[in-house]
């Protein structure tokens, strides 16, 4: 409270008033918006067309009333980009002296010229102009846009802050959960801490490259090449891959060991976004949907052979890109149901029908994936398989249940002392629950929620279609992977080999996850004001 008894208006109060004003503008009648003359609103369509032909400026694709309203309802469309271009051009002409400053001023609205009383909407807009800057400066490009430049920077900051905090928590938990195992295996209790620090440094460098150094257009330009390379690597891992823990998922090239499936997520997303952007006017066609599904299904099937959970993440990520690109929702829904039923049948069918009673061509397929059926049995009743398939689930549940509200304390977990195999990998969330309790688990969930929410906001307010689709894919990948891992730790889903993003130990996963998040930050940095927004849409 100030001495005068009036409460000082905070930044939130001012922002709330601006958003309220924006809402009134959005709900305003088209005739009122025309009356304000934001952009050629006072001219007849014929006169405006004649002037544009005379001056050589591009002809607007729609009538002026639709255009003026689109400036408010759809701030990141071609309409807004055209408006930004003209405002910046007017400012440039004024600065170079080619046009007198008086000619660049915004004329009064028809309501003021005719001496009529301005409407409430006109008064609101006048106040918005006064608060947000003059209409002909570079800042005024955002003058009528609810999503202001400051808000975009705030979103990017929150996104990066959540990412950094999750990585720091991951480093702490990897160290805490691996001390016992590392000492007994390698004789160095800090073995995994040192390796995780090194991978974080490498991943951070790649994050900076994808976020701040490499232009987004380059990723779009080489997306097809990356997709082809990923397919070749997925095929190569079937023949020359290294087997780890019974699965052939790794490949070694020049001494560097990585999982091609992790690279395939980014490569497929890049190429799929390019195709969706290319077919942006034909996305409702069934033939286009089939083409996009073929591109998505090929790597998904190759990954499915050795890693069901990663294949599911890969498929959902691609499907989200296709859906966000404007595909028919019924095509997406029917495809999801059919493929989901096929995957469920491949895992659960032996529970109801003996493999020997199946057709000959299915018996070999079912036997090769029977270990997934055993995991499903252990998920339904883990204590009936406590000595083999259900052991990890039971120990994970013990860890989650004994953590309580505040946990036992950092480093005080009992289940990590040999009870949970390799506790620093896929089951690290249960150790986190045991040591930090419900409070620590809740903080991690909130950080994931903040990361995903701000990723969606970045995609929604992207400066171009390709970048928005890419942000959708990368954010969906993290969201689905985190949900699957946490669900496995609390026995909501059967045991799978999926790491918890940014928390679990894992070199390949961490590198490609941070590379994907770097792409999201790259999208967030692209502003319609800078003129970079439309490049990727060409």
C-alpha positions, 0 to 999 in steps of 0.5 A, spaced: 500 500 500 502 506 498 501 513 502 495 515 498 491 508 499 491 506 492 494 499 490 500 500 485 498 497 479 503 491 478 506 488 471 500 482 472 495 487 473 497 491 466 498 485 463 491 482 465 488 489 462 491 488 456 489 481 455 482 483 456 482 489 451 485 484 446 479 479 448 474 485 446 478 486 440 477 479 438 469 479 440 468 486 436 464 486 430 467 486 423 464 493 422 467 496 428 474 493 426 473 496 419 472 503 422 479 503 426 483 503 419 488 498 422 490 497 415 487 500 409 480 498 412 477 505 410 478 504 403 473 500 398 476 493 395 476 496 388 480 502 390 485 498 394 486 493 388 487 499 383 492 502 388 496 496 389 496 494 381 499 501 380 504 501 386 506 494 384 505 491 391 502 484 392 494 484 392 491 481 398 488 474 397 482 476 401 477 482 403 479 487 407 474 485 413 477 478 413 484 481 413 483 486 418 480 481 423 485 476 422 490 481 424 487 479 431 485 472 431 491 469 427 497 473 429 502 468 426 499 467 419 501 470 412 496 476 414 501 478 420 507 477 416 505 481 410 503 487 415 509 486 419 513 487 412 509 493 410 510 496 417 518 495 417 518 498 410 515 504 412 520 505 417 525 504 413 523 509 408 522 514 413 529 513 416 532 513 409 528 520 407 525 517 401 518 518 404 517 524 409 515 523 416 508 526 415 506 521 410 508 515 414 504 517 420 497 513 421 491 517 419 486 518 423 480 513 423 474 515 419 470 515 426 474 521 428 475 524 421 467 525 421 467 527 428 463 521 430 464 519 437 469 513 437 466 507 439 469 503 445 473 498 441 476 505 438 478 507 445 481 501 447 485 500 441 488 507 442 490 506 449 493 499 447 497 504 442 499 508 447 501 503 452 505 499 447 509 504 443 508 508 437 504 505 431 510 506 426 516 503 430 519 496 430 516 495 436 509 496 434 509 490 429 507 487 436 502 492 438 496 489 436 498 482 438 496 479 444 502 474 444 508 480 445 515 479 444 516 479 451 511 473 452 515 469 447 522 470 451 518 469 457 516 462 454 523 460 452 526 462 458 521 457 462 522 452 457 530 452 458 529 453 465 525 447 466 530 443 461 536 445 466 533 443 472 531 436 470 538 435 467 541 437 474 536 433 478 538 427 473 545 428 474 544 428 482 539 422 482 544 418 477 550 419 482 545 417 488 542 411 485 549 408 482 554 409 487 553 402 490 553 399 483 558 403 480 563 401 486 561 393 486 562 393 478 568 398 477 571 400 483 569 407 483 563 410 486 563 416 482 564 412 475 557 414 472 557 421 475 563 422 471 560 419 465 554 423 466 557 429 466 561 428 460 555 426 456 551 433 459 557 437 456 557 433 449 549 434 449 549 441 452 554 443 446 549 439 441 543 443 444 547 450 443 548 448 436 541 446 434 538 452 438 543 458 436 548 456 431 544 452 425 539 455 421 532 451 421 532 451 414 538 447 414 534 442 418 529 442 413 533 442 407 537 436 409 531 432 412 530 427 407 538 425 407 537 424 415 531 420 414 534 415 409 541 415 413 536 413 419 533 407 415 540 405 413 542 405 420 536 401 422 537 396 417 544 395 419 543 394 426 539 388 425 546 385 422 552 388 425 548 391 431 551 389 438 547 385 443 546 389 450 542 385 455 539 381 450 537 386 445 540 388 439 539 395 439 546 398 438 551 400 433 558 402 433 561 406 428 568 409 429 568 407 436 562 411 437 556 406 440 549 409 439 542 407 438 539 408 431 532 408 434 534 415 437 537 418 431 531 416 427 526 419 432 529 426 430 530 424 422 523 422 421 520 428 425 524 433 420 522 429 414 515 428 416 514 436 418 517 437 411 512 433 407 506 436 411 508 443 410 509 441 402 502 438 402 499 443 407 493 445 402 492 437 401 492 434 408 485 432 408 486 428 402 486 420 403 492 419 398 496 424 402 495 421 409 497 414 406 503 417 403 505 420 410 503 414 414 508 410 409 514 415 411 512 414 418 511 406 418 517 404 415 522 406 421 517 404 426 516 397 423 524 396 423 524 399 431 518 395 433 523 388 431 527 390 437 524 395 441 516 396 442 516 402 447 521 406 442 516 404 436 510 406 440 513 413 442 516 414 434 509 412 432 505 417 436 510 423 435 509 422 427 502 421 428 501 428 432 505 431 427 500 429 421 494 431 426 497 438 427 498 439 420 491 438 418 490 431 417 483 428 417 481 426 424 477 420 422 483 418 418 488 419 424 483 415 429 482 409 425 489 408 424 491 409 431 485 404 433 487 399 428 495 399 429 494 399 436 489 393 436 495 389 431 500 391 437 496 388 442 494 382 439 501 381 437 503 381 445 496 378 448 494 373 443 498 367 446 495 369 453 488 366 450 490 361 444 496 357 444 502 358 439 501 351 436 494 352 435 495 359 430 497 358 423 503 356 421 506 363 418 504 366 425 507 361 429 514 363 428 513 371 429 509 369 436 515 365 438 520 371 437 516 376 441 514 371 446 518 375 451 513 380 451 507 376 453 511 374 459 512 381 461 504 382 460 503 376 465 508 379 470 504 386 469 498 383 471 500 379 477 507 381 478 508 377 485 506 370 481 513 371 477 517 374 483 523 371 481 524 372 474 519 377 470 516 380 476 522 381 480 523 388 478 516 391 478 516 388 485 522 392 487 520 398 484 513 398 488 517 397 494 521 403 493 515 408 491 511 405 497 517 406 502 518 413 500 512 417 504 511 424 503 518 427 504 522 421 502 528 417 506 533 423 504 538 423 498 542 418 498 538 413 503 535 409 498 535 401 500 532 398 494 538 401 490 543 397 494 542 391 489 535 390 489 533 394 483 538 392 477 541 398 474 537 403 478 540 409 475 537 407 468 529 405 467 527 405 474 530 411 476 524 414 478 522 409 483 529 411 487 527 418 486 520 417 490 524 413 495 529 418 497 525 425 495 518 422 497 512 425 494 514 432 494 520 430 490 516 426 485 511 432 484 516 437 483 519 433 477 512 432 474 511 439 475 517 441 471 515 436 466 509 439 465 512 446 465 517 443 459 511 440 455 506 446 456 511 451 454 513 447 448 506 447 446 506 454 446 512 455 442 509 450 437 502 454 437 505 461 436 511 459 431 513 464 426 512 458 421 508 452 419 515 448 419 517 450 425 511 449 429 510 442 427 517 440 429 516 443 436 509 439 436 513 433 434 519 434 439 515 436 445 510 430 444 516 425 444 518 427 451 511 427 453 510 420 451 516 417 453 516 421 460 509 418 461 511 411 459 517 411 464 513 413 470 507 408 468 512 403 468 515 405 475 508 404 478 506 398 474 501 402 470 504 399 464 508 393 463 516 393 464 519 396 458 526 399 456 524 406 456 529 411 460 526 417 463 528 423 459 533 428 462 533 424 469 536 417 467 543 415 465 544 414 458 548 417 453 545 416 446 538 418 449 540 424 453 544 427 446 538 426 442 533 428 447 537 435 448 538 436 440 531 435 439 529 440 445 535 445 441 530 445 435 524 447 439 528 453 442 530 454 435 523 455 433 522 459 439 527 464 437 524 465 430 520 471 430 515 474 425 519 481 426 525 478 424 523 476 417 525 469 418 519 466 419 516 465 412 523 462 410 521 455 411 514 456 409 516 457 402 
